[in-house]
Amino acid sequence: MVFRVQDPSMLKQVKVGDKVQFEAERAAAGITITKLQKGR
């Protein structure tokens, strides 16, 4: 699946393979990630 991010700078805190927790909202343009943090 492809998700949009509300603020592209959020992606700087994670890298490929990291486990993450996120919050998302559904909009007409698709699903947008509104909060992102590394998981445990």
N, CA, C, O and CB atoms as a CASP TS submission, in Angstrom:
PFRMAT TS
TARGET T0000
AUTHOR 0000-0000-0000
METHOD Language model
MODEL 1
PARENT N/A
ATOM      1  N   MET     1       0.833  -1.179   0.000  1.00  0.00           N
ATOM      2  CA  MET     1       0.000   0.000   0.000  1.00  0.00           C
ATOM      3  C   MET     1       0.881   1.247   0.000  1.00  0.00           C
ATOM      4  O   MET     1       1.994   1.243   0.526  1.00  0.00           O
ATOM      5  CB  MET     1      -0.949  -0.005   1.211  1.00  0.00           C
ATOM      6  N   VAL     2       0.372   2.280  -0.584  1.00  0.00           N
ATOM      7  CA  VAL     2       1.066   3.562  -0.613  1.00  0.00           C
ATOM      8  C   VAL     2       0.277   4.546   0.243  1.00  0.00           C
ATOM      9  O   VAL     2      -0.942   4.659   0.121  1.00  0.00           O
ATOM     10  CB  VAL     2       1.229   4.090  -2.080  1.00  0.00           C
ATOM     11  N   PHE     3       0.993   5.252   1.107  1.00  0.00           N
ATOM     12  CA  PHE     3       0.365   6.258   1.963  1.00  0.00           C
ATOM     13  C   PHE     3       1.036   7.595   1.717  1.00  0.00           C
ATOM     14  O   PHE     3       2.234   7.654   1.442  1.00  0.00           O
ATOM     15  CB  PHE     3       0.457   5.862   3.465  1.00  0.00           C
ATOM     16  N   ARG     4       0.279   8.647   1.814  1.00  0.00           N
ATOM     17  CA  ARG     4       0.828   9.999   1.775  1.00  0.00           C
ATOM     18  C   ARG     4       1.188  10.381   3.213  1.00  0.00           C
ATOM     19  O   ARG     4       0.626   9.838   4.164  1.00  0.00           O
ATOM     20  CB  ARG     4      -0.196  11.029   1.137  1.00  0.00           C
ATOM     21  N   VAL     5       2.127  11.314   3.365  1.00  0.00           N
ATOM     22  CA  VAL     5       2.441  11.833   4.694  1.00  0.00           C
ATOM     23  C   VAL     5       2.066  13.303   4.741  1.00  0.00           C
ATOM     24  O   VAL     5       2.250  14.046   3.777  1.00  0.00           O
ATOM     25  CB  VAL     5       3.946  11.632   5.039  1.00  0.00           C
ATOM     26  N   GLN     6       1.539  13.700   5.883  1.00  0.00           N
ATOM     27  CA  GLN     6       1.117  15.084   6.055  1.00  0.00           C
ATOM     28  C   GLN     6       2.323  16.019   6.003  1.00  0.00           C
ATOM     29  O   GLN     6       2.254  17.101   5.420  1.00  0.00           O
ATOM     30  CB  GLN     6       0.361  15.258   7.382  1.00  0.00           C
ATOM     31  N   ASP     7       3.426  15.593   6.616  1.00  0.00           N
ATOM     32  CA  ASP     7       4.650  16.399   6.654  1.00  0.00           C
ATOM     33  C   ASP     7       5.830  15.505   6.279  1.00  0.00           C
ATOM     34  O   ASP     7       6.213  14.644   7.072  1.00  0.00           O
ATOM     35  CB  ASP     7       4.864  17.048   8.072  1.00  0.00           C
ATOM     36  N   PRO     8       6.416  15.682   5.099  1.00  0.00           N
ATOM     37  CA  PRO     8       7.508  14.812   4.649  1.00  0.00           C
ATOM     38  C   PRO     8       8.711  14.757   5.598  1.00  0.00           C
ATOM     39  O   PRO     8       9.479  13.797   5.538  1.00  0.00           O
ATOM     40  CB  PRO     8       7.974  15.268   3.307  1.00  0.00           C
ATOM     41  N   SER     9       8.895  15.737   6.455  1.00  0.00           N
ATOM     42  CA  SER     9      10.021  15.709   7.389  1.00  0.00           C
ATOM     43  C   SER     9       9.866  14.583   8.418  1.00  0.00           C
ATOM     44  O   SER     9      10.847  14.204   9.058  1.00  0.00           O
ATOM     45  CB  SER     9      10.149  17.061   8.105  1.00  0.00           C
ATOM     46  N   MET    10       8.664  14.048   8.586  1.00  0.00           N
ATOM     47  CA  MET    10       8.445  12.920   9.501  1.00  0.00           C
ATOM     48  C   MET    10       9.253  11.704   9.070  1.00  0.00           C
ATOM     49  O   MET    10       9.639  10.888   9.907  1.00  0.00           O
ATOM     50  CB  MET    10       6.951  12.561   9.569  1.00  0.00           C
ATOM     51  N   LEU    11       9.511  11.576   7.781  1.00  0.00           N
ATOM     52  CA  LEU    11      10.198  10.405   7.259  1.00  0.00           C
ATOM     53  C   LEU    11      11.679  10.385   7.604  1.00  0.00           C
ATOM     54  O   LEU    11      12.320   9.339   7.491  1.00  0.00           O
ATOM     55  CB  LEU    11      10.030  10.339   5.773  1.00  0.00           C
ATOM     56  N   LYS    12      12.239  11.522   8.023  1.00  0.00           N
ATOM     57  CA  LYS    12      13.657  11.593   8.368  1.00  0.00           C
ATOM     58  C   LYS    12      13.978  10.823   9.645  1.00  0.00           C
ATOM     59  O   LYS    12      15.133  10.456   9.859  1.00  0.00           O
ATOM     60  CB  LYS    12      14.082  13.040   8.523  1.00  0.00           C
ATOM     61  N   GLN    13      12.997  10.572  10.490  1.00  0.00           N
ATOM     62  CA  GLN    13      13.243   9.900  11.767  1.00  0.00           C
ATOM     63  C   GLN    13      13.206   8.378  11.667  1.00  0.00           C
ATOM     64  O   GLN    13      13.490   7.696  12.651  1.00  0.00           O
ATOM     65  CB  GLN    13      12.231  10.355  12.780  1.00  0.00           C
ATOM     66  N   VAL    14      12.862   7.834  10.505  1.00  0.00           N
ATOM     67  CA  VAL    14      12.793   6.384  10.333  1.00  0.00           C
ATOM     68  C   VAL    14      13.547   5.964   9.077  1.00  0.00           C
ATOM     69  O   VAL    14      13.801   6.773   8.184  1.00  0.00           O
ATOM     70  CB  VAL    14      11.328   5.913  10.261  1.00  0.00           C
ATOM     71  N   LYS    15      13.901   4.668   9.029  1.00  0.00           N
ATOM     72  CA  LYS    15      14.568   4.152   7.842  1.00  0.00           C
ATOM     73  C   LYS    15      13.902   2.833   7.448  1.00  0.00           C
ATOM     74  O   LYS    15      13.106   2.282   8.209  1.00  0.00           O
ATOM     75  CB  LYS    15      16.100   3.958   8.095  1.00  0.00           C
ATOM     76  N   VAL    16      14.223   2.342   6.284  1.00  0.00           N
ATOM     77  CA  VAL    16      13.658   1.098   5.776  1.00  0.00           C
ATOM     78  C   VAL    16      13.942  -0.024   6.774  1.00  0.00           C
ATOM     79  O   VAL    16      15.075  -0.196   7.223  1.00  0.00           O
ATOM     80  CB  VAL    16      14.238   0.754   4.373  1.00  0.00           C
ATOM     81  N   GLY    17      12.914  -0.776   7.110  1.00  0.00           N
ATOM     82  CA  GLY    17      13.051  -1.899   8.037  1.00  0.00           C
ATOM     83  C   GLY    17      12.675  -1.564   9.463  1.00  0.00           C
ATOM     84  O   GLY    17      12.473  -2.475  10.267  1.00  0.00           O
ATOM     85  N   ASP    18      12.572  -0.272   9.814  1.00  0.00           N
ATOM     86  CA  ASP    18      12.161   0.120  11.162  1.00  0.00           C
ATOM     87  C   ASP    18      10.707  -0.260  11.394  1.00  0.00           C
ATOM     88  O   ASP    18       9.876  -0.187  10.489  1.00  0.00           O
ATOM     89  CB  ASP    18      12.361   1.635  11.378  1.00  0.00           C
ATOM     90  N   LYS    19      10.416  -0.669  12.633  1.00  0.00           N
ATOM     91  CA  LYS    19       9.018  -0.849  13.022  1.00  0.00           C
ATOM     92  C   LYS    19       8.505   0.520  13.423  1.00  0.00           C
ATOM     93  O   LYS    19       9.200   1.273  14.106  1.00  0.00           O
ATOM     94  CB  LYS    19       8.854  -1.902  14.194  1.00  0.00           C
ATOM     95  N   VAL    20       7.292   0.847  13.003  1.00  0.00           N
ATOM     96  CA  VAL    20       6.728   2.164  13.295  1.00  0.00           C
ATOM     97  C   VAL    20       5.317   2.045  13.828  1.00  0.00           C
ATOM     98  O   VAL    20       4.629   1.047  13.613  1.00  0.00           O
ATOM     99  CB  VAL    20       6.742   3.042  12.050  1.00  0.00           C
ATOM    100  N   GLN    21       4.906   3.078  14.521  1.00  0.00           N
ATOM    101  CA  GLN    21       3.513   3.255  14.919  1.00  0.00           C
ATOM    102  C   GLN    21       3.065   4.537  14.250  1.00  0.00           C
ATOM    103  O   GLN    21       3.818   5.509  14.185  1.00  0.00           O
ATOM    104  CB  GLN    21       3.330   3.310  16.501  1.00  0.00           C
ATOM    105  N   PHE    22       1.824   4.539  13.745  1.00  0.00           N
ATOM    106  CA  PHE    22       1.362   5.730  13.056  1.00  0.00           C
ATOM    107  C   PHE    22      -0.126   5.921  13.238  1.00  0.00           C
ATOM    108  O   PHE    22      -0.861   4.991  13.570  1.00  0.00           O
ATOM    109  CB  PHE    22       1.701   5.658  11.585  1.00  0.00           C
ATOM    110  N   GLU    23      -0.550   7.154  13.011  1.00  0.00           N
ATOM    111  CA  GLU    23      -1.961   7.503  12.967  1.00  0.00           C
ATOM    112  C   GLU    23      -2.234   8.026  11.571  1.00  0.00           C
ATOM    113  O   GLU    23      -1.401   8.720  10.987  1.00  0.00           O
ATOM    114  CB  GLU    23      -2.345   8.560  14.072  1.00  0.00           C
ATOM    115  N   ALA    24      -3.396   7.695  11.037  1.00  0.00           N
ATOM    116  CA  ALA    24      -3.724   8.099   9.673  1.00  0.00           C
ATOM    117  C   ALA    24      -5.164   8.571   9.591  1.00  0.00           C
ATOM    118  O   ALA    24      -6.008   8.214  10.413  1.00  0.00           O
ATOM    119  CB  ALA    24      -3.488   6.945   8.694  1.00  0.00           C
ATOM    120  N   GLU    25      -5.415   9.375   8.585  1.00  0.00           N
ATOM    121  CA  GLU    25      -6.768   9.866   8.314  1.00  0.00           C
ATOM    122  C   GLU    25      -7.120   9.555   6.871  1.00  0.00           C
ATOM    123  O   GLU    25      -6.269   9.617   5.984  1.00  0.00           O
ATOM    124  CB  GLU    25      -6.884  11.395   8.595  1.00  0.00           C
ATOM    125  N   ARG    26      -8.364   9.224   6.649  1.00  0.00           N
ATOM    126  CA  ARG    26      -8.842   8.960   5.301  1.00  0.00           C
ATOM    127  C   ARG    26      -9.413  10.260   4.731  1.00  0.00           C
ATOM    128  O   ARG    26     -10.228  10.924   5.371  1.00  0.00           O
ATOM    129  CB  ARG    26      -9.913   7.816   5.294  1.00  0.00           C
ATOM    130  N   ALA    27      -8.978  10.609   3.529  1.00  0.00           N
ATOM    131  CA  ALA    27      -9.464  11.810   2.847  1.00  0.00           C
ATOM    132  C   ALA    27      -9.802  11.435   1.411  1.00  0.00           C
ATOM    133  O   ALA    27      -9.563  10.305   0.986  1.00  0.00           O
ATOM    134  CB  ALA    27      -8.405  12.966   2.893  1.00  0.00           C
ATOM    135  N   ALA    28     -10.343  12.362   0.685  1.00  0.00           N
ATOM    136  CA  ALA    28     -10.716  12.106  -0.707  1.00  0.00           C
ATOM    137  C   ALA    28      -9.501  11.729  -1.546  1.00  0.00           C
ATOM    138  O   ALA    28      -9.619  10.952  -2.493  1.00  0.00           O
ATOM    139  CB  ALA    28     -11.404  13.331  -1.306  1.00  0.00           C
ATOM    140  N   ALA    29      -8.324  12.278  -1.201  1.00  0.00           N
ATOM    141  CA  ALA    29      -7.106  12.007  -1.963  1.00  0.00           C
ATOM    142  C   ALA    29      -6.457  10.686  -1.565  1.00  0.00           C
ATOM    143  O   ALA    29      -5.491  10.260  -2.199  1.00  0.00           O
ATOM    144  CB  ALA    29      -6.116  13.139  -1.777  1.00  0.00           C
ATOM    145  N   GLY    30      -6.970  10.034  -0.528  1.00  0.00           N
ATOM    146  CA  GLY    30      -6.410   8.772  -0.062  1.00  0.00           C
ATOM    147  C   GLY    30      -6.099   8.834   1.421  1.00  0.00           C
ATOM    148  O   GLY    30      -6.517   9.761   2.114  1.00  0.00           O
ATOM    149  N   ILE    31      -5.364   7.845   1.902  1.00  0.00           N
ATOM    150  CA  ILE    31      -5.012   7.785   3.314  1.00  0.00           C
ATOM    151  C   ILE    31      -3.737   8.592   3.532  1.00  0.00           C
ATOM    152  O   ILE    31      -2.760   8.446   2.798  1.00  0.00           O
ATOM    153  CB  ILE    31      -4.831   6.311   3.788  1.00  0.00           C
ATOM    154  N   THR    32      -3.763   9.454   4.564  1.00  0.00           N
ATOM    155  CA  THR    32      -2.630  10.311   4.875  1.00  0.00           C
ATOM    156  C   THR    32      -2.156  10.030   6.294  1.00  0.00           C
ATOM    157  O   THR    32      -2.956  10.022   7.229  1.00  0.00           O
ATOM    158  CB  THR    32      -3.002  11.801   4.708  1.00  0.00           C
ATOM    159  N   ILE    33      -0.857   9.799   6.454  1.00  0.00           N
ATOM    160  CA  ILE    33      -0.277   9.588   7.776  1.00  0.00           C
ATOM    161  C   ILE    33      -0.114  10.945   8.441  1.00  0.00           C
ATOM    162  O   ILE    33       0.512  11.853   7.894  1.00  0.00           O
ATOM    163  CB  ILE    33       1.090   8.834   7.688  1.00  0.00           C
ATOM    164  N   THR    34      -0.694  11.067   9.644  1.00  0.00           N
ATOM    165  CA  THR    34      -0.657  12.342  10.350  1.00  0.00           C
ATOM    166  C   THR    34       0.329  12.337  11.522  1.00  0.00           C
ATOM    167  O   THR    34       0.752  13.398  11.980  1.00  0.00           O
ATOM    168  CB  THR    34      -2.043  12.689  10.851  1.00  0.00           C
ATOM    169  N   LYS    35       0.701  11.131  12.015  1.00  0.00           N
ATOM    170  CA  LYS    35       1.646  11.021  13.127  1.00  0.00           C
ATOM    171  C   LYS    35       2.463   9.764  12.893  1.00  0.00           C
ATOM    172  O   LYS    35       1.914   8.729  12.513  1.00  0.00           O
ATOM    173  CB  LYS    35       0.912  10.980  14.524  1.00  0.00           C
ATOM    174  N   LEU    36       3.781   9.839  13.117  1.00  0.00           N
ATOM    175  CA  LEU    36       4.663   8.720  12.851  1.00  0.00           C
ATOM    176  C   LEU    36       5.763   8.696  13.918  1.00  0.00           C
ATOM    177  O   LEU    36       6.371   9.724  14.215  1.00  0.00           O
ATOM    178  CB  LEU    36       5.269   8.817  11.420  1.00  0.00           C
ATOM    179  N   GLN    37       6.011   7.514  14.489  1.00  0.00           N
ATOM    180  CA  GLN    37       7.116   7.370  15.436  1.00  0.00           C
ATOM    181  C   GLN    37       7.645   5.943  15.371  1.00  0.00           C
ATOM    182  O   GLN    37       6.932   5.024  14.967  1.00  0.00           O
ATOM    183  CB  GLN    37       6.666   7.726  16.883  1.00  0.00           C
ATOM    184  N   LYS    38       8.895   5.766  15.770  1.00  0.00           N
ATOM    185  CA  LYS    38       9.495   4.436  15.790  1.00  0.00           C
ATOM    186  C   LYS    38       8.760   3.565  16.788  1.00  0.00           C
ATOM    187  O   LYS    38       8.369   4.020  17.863  1.00  0.00           O
ATOM    188  CB  LYS    38      10.998   4.508  16.136  1.00  0.00           C
ATOM    189  N   GLY    39       8.578   2.311  16.422  1.00  0.00           N
ATOM    190  CA  GLY    39       7.930   1.352  17.301  1.00  0.00           C
ATOM    191  C   GLY    39       8.947   0.724  18.245  1.00  0.00           C
ATOM    192  O   GLY    39      10.121   1.095  18.254  1.00  0.00           O
ATOM    193  N   ARG    40       8.479  -0.223  19.030  1.00  0.00           N
ATOM    194  CA  ARG    40       9.360  -0.887  19.992  1.00  0.00           C
ATOM    195  C   ARG    40       9.699  -2.261  19.546  1.00  0.00           C
ATOM    196  O   ARG    40      10.433  -2.970  20.234  1.00  0.00           O
ATOM    197  CB  ARG    40       8.734  -0.939  21.353  1.00  0.00           C
TER
END
